[in-house]
Amino acid sequence: MNKWINFDFGSAAGFIDQSELSAMKKEINAAHQILHEKKGRGAEFTGWLHLPQQIDREELSRIQQSADHIRSTSDTFVVIGVGGSYLGARAVIEMLSHTFYNEIPDGKRNGPRIYFVGHHVSPDYMQDLLDVLQDREVSVNVISKSGTTTEPAVAFRIMRRFLQEKYGVEGARRRIYVTTDRTRGALKKMADEEGYTQFVIPDDIGGRYSVLTPVGLLPIAVAGIDLEALLDGAAEAARLYATPDFHENNCYQYAAVRQYLYRSGKKIELFVHNDPWLHYFAEWWKQLYGESEGKEGKGLFPASVQFTTDLHSLGQYIQEGERLMFETVVQFGKPERDPVIPEEENNEDGLNYLAGQSMNYVNKKAMEGTLLAHADGDVPGLVITVPERSPYFAGGLIYFFEKACAISGYMMGVNPFDQPGVESYKKNMFALLGKPGYEQEKQVLLQRLKR
């Protein structure tokens, strides 16, 4: 069995001219060079490139110590963040934990219950969470570079007041953990004044690439996941994908094939998975590629589907709708637990032909059949196979997609490390909320809303 992440685009072979794909090697080499030599746009945000091998061991030790303390004093842990400040951690936790982690009784669960807030401003969600927390022992990790991003800032203000009323000011202080800028920002200032335990968001790593920094590592450690194994997997990926050799680097193959398909007229990339525990990994992937490539009128639109669930809703469109998409399937090796389908005497559901087979067997055959059907419907399929569901390979998969994203962005001719477009909605929101300094914009927007 292959013991590393495998990339196979055989299902898309009929859509690809191998000579044209081979001709893209020069572009790959050029993208590799400007990335590794820090000569490309956004080079000041490429600290993630060597992070797995150069992780701050002292900071890592502090993270683990804090996680151990949280696990021993709290039965509930609340993570406050939006976008890259929470998606990576949630992706890893849900990928590697029991599907119903929060429902497992205390004593049998691998750590405190974990809830996420600050990634939207839904009032019902916030109040429902506060209801859940009333009789719990709670610790909070707020993650924000500036401390002024609206969604997490609102959530933290409410959660901070909740903790102070529950534990008192001093008790709340011991239960708040801040991940923020090293030297500046509103949250840094507050953390210094209040004496909160702090961890640093590196200056040279943007939010969507930050899962292997304290941004993601503290929540992941609180969930009881092995940080050393996670980082070892990422370090192995960094080693393997350091070569510009197209034939040896399947990460670069993925970047090249998706660019080839984009230039051939495909506009949508579907991240496809067959397991619910990959839902938030797909959400993290969508932010990674959407923010990195969607600019200057360019970029594949990143979407995600879970099969077989979405075959009963979106399957018709994928099979016979506009031919705008291709699929990137992420699948894992044999699961740790695999229920067997029993035989029934009456066979009323007609499933006795599957008696003795495992659910994983059915899952894999469903995916294989779907890939063949979609190829017949002119939807190319790329398949990424991960040997097992483990921290080691989770780290490797994270780095695989980060590196491929950077290379793909440079091949596309954009800066894969900025996100100027996300500021537009913020300016409008600030104006409509009446934030000081936006009075003129507010009047203009109110007039537009009346039309």
C-alpha positions in Angstrom: 0.0 0.0 0.0 1.2 3.5 -0.9 2.3 5.2 2.4 2.1 8.7 1.2 -0.5 11.0 -0.3 -1.1 10.0 -3.9 -2.4 12.1 -6.8 -4.0 10.4 -9.7 -5.5 12.3 -12.7 -6.1 9.1 -14.8 -9.9 9.7 -14.7 -9.2 13.1 -16.4 -6.7 11.7 -19.0 -9.2 12.0 -21.8 -9.5 15.7 -21.2 -5.8 16.4 -21.2 -3.2 16.7 -24.0 -0.1 15.2 -22.4 2.2 17.2 -24.6 0.6 20.5 -23.6 0.6 19.5 -19.9 4.3 18.6 -20.2 5.0 22.0 -21.7 3.8 23.6 -18.4 6.9 22.3 -16.7 8.7 25.6 -17.4 5.9 27.5 -15.7 6.1 25.2 -12.7 9.8 25.7 -12.5 9.4 29.5 -12.7 6.7 29.5 -10.0 8.8 27.2 -7.8 11.8 29.5 -8.1 10.0 32.8 -7.3 8.3 31.1 -4.3 11.4 29.6 -2.8 13.6 32.6 -3.5 10.9 35.0 -2.2 10.8 37.0 -5.4 7.1 36.8 -6.2 4.2 39.0 -5.2 3.3 38.5 -1.6 6.7 37.0 -0.7 6.5 38.7 2.7 3.7 36.2 3.6 5.5 32.9 2.8 6.6 32.0 6.3 4.4 28.9 6.1 6.8 27.4 3.5 9.4 26.2 6.0 7.3 26.5 9.1 7.0 22.7 9.8 10.8 22.3 10.0 11.4 25.7 11.8 8.5 25.7 14.3 9.3 27.6 17.5 9.8 24.7 20.0 9.4 26.9 23.0 6.1 28.3 21.7 5.0 24.8 20.9 5.7 23.7 24.5 3.7 26.6 25.8 0.8 25.7 23.6 0.8 22.1 24.8 1.1 23.2 28.5 -1.9 25.6 28.1 -3.9 22.9 26.3 -3.2 20.5 29.1 -4.3 23.1 31.6 -7.5 23.8 29.7 -8.2 20.1 29.4 -7.8 19.7 33.2 -9.9 22.7 34.3 -12.6 23.0 31.6 -15.3 20.7 30.2 -16.0 23.2 27.4 -13.7 25.2 25.2 -14.9 28.1 23.0 -12.9 29.2 20.0 -13.6 32.7 18.7 -12.4 33.5 15.2 -13.5 34.0 11.6 -12.0 32.7 8.3 -8.4 31.5 8.6 -8.6 32.2 12.4 -10.9 29.2 12.9 -11.4 27.1 9.8 -8.1 25.3 9.9 -8.4 24.3 13.5 -12.0 23.2 13.0 -11.1 21.2 9.9 -8.4 19.2 11.7 -10.4 18.7 14.8 -13.4 17.3 12.9 -11.3 15.3 10.6 -9.5 13.5 13.4 -12.1 13.3 16.1 -15.2 11.2 16.8 -18.0 12.3 14.4 -20.2 13.1 17.5 -17.3 14.3 19.6 -19.3 16.8 21.7 -22.0 14.2 22.4 -19.7 11.7 24.0 -20.2 11.6 27.8 -17.5 13.3 30.0 -14.8 10.8 30.9 -15.1 9.0 27.5 -14.4 12.0 25.3 -10.8 12.8 24.5 -11.1 16.4 25.8 -13.5 19.2 26.5 -16.5 19.9 24.3 -15.4 22.4 21.6 -17.7 25.1 20.2 -16.9 27.8 17.6 -18.3 31.3 17.5 -17.3 34.6 16.0 -17.5 33.4 12.4 -20.8 35.1 11.9 -23.1 37.5 13.7 -26.2 35.3 14.1 -28.0 36.4 17.3 -29.8 33.1 17.8 -26.6 31.1 17.5 -24.9 33.2 20.1 -27.7 33.1 22.6 -28.2 29.4 22.1 -24.5 28.9 22.8 -24.7 30.9 26.0 -27.6 28.7 27.1 -25.4 25.7 26.6 -22.5 27.2 28.6 -24.5 28.2 31.7 -23.6 25.1 33.8 -20.3 24.3 32.1 -16.7 25.0 33.1 -15.6 27.2 30.2 -12.3 28.4 28.8 -12.0 30.7 25.7 -9.5 31.2 22.9 -10.0 34.4 20.9 -8.0 34.5 17.7 -7.6 37.8 15.8 -4.6 39.7 14.3 -6.1 43.1 15.0 -8.9 42.5 17.5 -11.2 44.8 15.6 -12.6 42.4 13.0 -16.4 42.8 13.6 -17.6 39.2 13.9 -15.0 37.8 16.4 -14.8 41.2 18.2 -18.5 41.2 18.9 -18.4 37.5 20.0 -15.5 38.1 22.3 -17.1 41.1 24.0 -20.1 39.0 24.8 -18.1 36.0 25.9 -15.8 38.1 28.0 -18.8 39.6 29.9 -20.2 36.1 30.3 -17.0 34.8 31.8 -16.6 37.8 34.1 -20.2 37.3 35.4 -19.6 33.6 35.9 -16.1 33.6 37.4 -15.4 37.2 38.4 -12.9 39.4 36.6 -9.9 37.6 38.0 -11.4 34.1 37.3 -12.2 35.1 33.8 -8.7 36.4 33.3 -7.3 32.9 33.9 -9.7 31.3 31.4 -9.1 33.6 28.4 -6.3 32.7 25.9 -5.5 35.2 23.2 -3.8 34.5 19.9 -2.9 37.8 18.2 -0.2 40.0 16.8 3.2 40.1 18.5 3.4 43.8 19.1 0.3 45.8 18.0 -3.5 45.9 17.7 -6.5 46.3 20.0 -6.5 42.7 21.1 -2.8 42.7 21.9 -3.3 45.9 24.0 -6.2 44.4 25.9 -4.3 41.1 26.5 -1.3 43.0 27.9 -3.5 45.1 30.2 -5.5 42.2 31.5 -2.7 39.7 31.7 -4.3 37.1 29.4 -2.1 34.1 28.3 -0.9 35.1 24.8 0.2 33.3 21.6 1.6 35.0 18.5 0.2 35.0 15.0 3.4 35.2 12.8 3.7 38.4 10.7 4.8 36.4 7.7 1.9 34.0 7.5 -1.6 35.0 6.4 -4.8 33.7 8.0 -5.7 30.9 5.5 -2.1 29.5 5.7 -2.0 29.7 9.5 -3.4 26.4 10.7 0.0 25.0 11.7 0.8 28.2 13.8 -0.6 28.9 17.3 -3.8 30.0 15.4 -4.7 26.3 14.8 -2.4 24.5 17.2 -3.9 25.5 20.5 -7.5 24.4 19.7 -6.1 21.2 18.0 -4.1 20.4 21.1 -7.1 21.0 23.4 -8.9 18.4 21.4 -6.2 15.9 22.3 -4.7 15.6 18.9 -0.9 14.9 18.6 0.7 18.1 17.5 4.1 16.5 17.0 2.6 13.9 14.5 0.7 16.7 12.7 3.8 18.8 12.3 5.9 15.7 11.3 3.5 15.0 8.5 3.7 18.6 7.3 7.5 18.5 7.5 7.6 15.4 5.4 5.4 17.1 2.9 7.7 20.1 2.9 10.6 17.9 2.2 8.9 15.9 -0.6 7.5 19.0 -2.3 10.7 21.0 -2.2 11.8 19.5 -5.6 10.8 21.4 -8.8 10.8 18.0 -10.7 7.3 17.7 -12.1 7.5 13.9 -12.3 8.6 13.6 -8.6 6.3 16.2 -7.1 2.6 15.2 -7.2 1.7 18.5 -5.4 3.0 20.4 -8.5 1.2 17.9 -10.7 -2.1 18.8 -9.1 -1.3 22.6 -9.5 -0.5 22.1 -13.2 -3.5 19.9 -14.0 -6.0 22.2 -12.4 -4.4 25.1 -14.3 -4.6 23.1 -17.5 -8.3 22.5 -17.0 -8.9 26.1 -16.1 -7.3 27.3 -19.3 -9.4 24.7 -21.2 -12.6 26.3 -20.1 -13.4 24.8 -16.7 -14.4 27.5 -14.2 -15.5 25.5 -11.1 -13.5 23.1 -9.0 -15.5 20.8 -6.8 -13.9 19.4 -3.7 -15.5 16.0 -3.4 -15.5 13.8 -0.3 -17.5 10.8 0.9 -17.2 11.4 4.7 -19.0 14.0 6.8 -15.9 14.5 8.9 -14.3 16.2 5.9 -16.9 18.9 5.7 -14.9 21.6 7.4 -11.7 20.6 5.7 -13.6 21.4 2.5 -14.6 24.7 4.0 -10.9 25.5 4.8 -9.9 24.4 1.2 -12.5 26.7 -0.3 -11.1 29.7 1.6 -7.6 28.8 0.8 -8.2 28.7 -3.0 -11.0 31.3 -3.2 -9.0 34.0 -1.4 -5.7 33.1 -3.1 -6.8 32.9 -6.7 -10.1 34.8 -7.0 -8.9 38.2 -8.0 -8.1 40.4 -11.1 -11.0 38.7 -12.9 -9.3 35.3 -12.6 -9.6 32.1 -10.7 -11.5 28.8 -10.4 -14.6 29.0 -8.2 -14.0 26.6 -5.4 -17.1 24.6 -4.3 -17.6 21.4 -2.4 -20.0 18.4 -2.4 -20.3 15.4 -0.2 -21.2 12.1 -1.9 -23.4 10.2 -1.9 -25.5 12.9 -0.1 -25.3 15.5 -2.7 -25.8 13.1 -5.6 -29.5 13.2 -4.5 -29.6 17.0 -4.9 -26.7 18.4 -7.0 -25.9 15.2 -8.9 -28.2 15.9 -11.7 -26.6 19.3 -12.4 -23.1 17.8 -12.1 -24.0 15.0 -14.6 -25.9 17.0 -17.2 -25.7 20.8 -16.4 -23.3 23.3 -18.0 -19.9 21.7 -18.5 -18.0 24.3 -16.3 -16.5 22.0 -13.7 -14.1 19.3 -12.7 -13.8 17.3 -9.5 -11.0 16.9 -7.0 -11.8 13.9 -4.9 -10.2 13.4 -1.5 -10.5 9.9 -0.2 -8.8 8.0 2.7 -7.6 4.4 3.1 -9.3 1.8 5.1 -11.2 3.2 8.1 -10.4 2.1 11.7 -14.0 0.9 12.2 -16.1 -0.5 9.4 -19.6 -2.0 10.1 -20.5 -5.1 8.1 -23.9 -5.4 6.4 -25.9 -8.3 7.9 -27.9 -10.8 5.9 -31.7 -10.7 6.4 -33.9 -13.8 5.9 -36.7 -12.0 4.0 -34.4 -9.7 2.0 -37.2 -7.2 1.6 -34.9 -4.4 0.8 -33.0 -6.5 -1.8 -29.6 -6.0 -0.1 -28.6 -9.6 0.6 -26.2 -9.3 -2.4 -24.2 -7.0 -0.1 -24.4 -9.3 3.0 -21.0 -9.7 4.5 -19.6 -6.6 2.8 -18.5 -3.6 4.8 -19.9 -0.1 4.5 -16.5 1.1 3.3 -16.8 -1.3 0.4 -20.1 0.3 -0.6 -18.7 3.8 0.0 -15.7 3.2 -2.3 -17.8 1.6 -5.1 -20.2 4.5 -5.0 -17.3 6.9 -5.5 -15.8 4.8 -8.3 -19.1 4.6 -10.1 -19.7 8.3 -9.7 -16.3 9.2 -11.1 -16.9 7.0 -14.2 -20.4 8.5 -14.7 -19.2 12.1 -14.4 -16.3 11.4 -16.8 -18.9 10.2 -19.3 -20.7 13.5 -18.6 -17.5 15.5 -19.5 -16.6 16.2 -15.8 -12.9 15.3 -15.3 -12.0 13.8 -12.0 -8.7 14.2 -10.1 -8.2 11.8 -7.1 -6.1 12.5 -4.0 -5.7 9.4 -1.8 -4.5 9.7 1.8 -3.3 6.4 3.3 -5.0 6.8 6.7 -7.0 9.2 8.9 -4.2 10.3 11.3 -2.5 13.5 12.5 0.6 12.7 10.4 -1.3 12.5 7.1 -3.6 15.5 8.1 -0.4 17.6 8.4 0.8 16.3 5.0 -2.5 17.0 3.3 -2.6 20.6 4.7 0.8 21.3 3.3 0.0 19.6 0.0 -2.9 22.0 -0.6 -1.0 25.1 0.7 2.0 24.5 -1.6 -0.1 23.6 -4.6 -2.2 26.8 -4.0 0.9 29.0 -4.0 2.3 27.5 -7.2 -1.1 27.6 -8.9 -1.6 31.2 -8.0 1.8 32.2 -9.4 1.0 30.2 -12.6 -2.2 32.2 -12.9 -0.3 35.5 -12.5 -1.9 36.7 -9.3 -0.7 37.3 -5.7 -1.8 34.1 -3.9 -1.2 35.7 -0.4 -3.5 38.8 -0.4 -7.2 39.3 -0.4 -8.0 42.9 -1.3 -11.6 42.2 -2.2 -12.8 41.2 1.3 -12.5 44.8 2.4 -15.4 46.1 0.3 -18.2 44.5 2.3 -16.5 45.6 5.6 -16.5 49.3 4.5 -20.2 49.1 3.7 -21.0 47.3 6.9 -19.1 49.8 9.0 -20.9 52.7 7.3 -24.4 51.1 7.8 -23.6 50.3 11.4 -22.7 53.9 12.0 -19.0 53.5 12.8 -17.3 56.8 13.4 -15.6 58.1 10.2 -18.0 56.6 7.8 -20.8 59.2 8.0 -20.6 60.3 4.3 -20.5 56.7 3.0 -23.5 55.8 5.2 -25.7 58.5 3.6 -24.8 57.3 0.1 -25.5 53.6 1.0 -28.9 54.5 2.6 -29.9 56.2 -0.6 -28.9 53.2 -2.7 -30.9 50.9 -0.4 -34.0 53.0 -0.9 -34.0 52.6 -4.7 
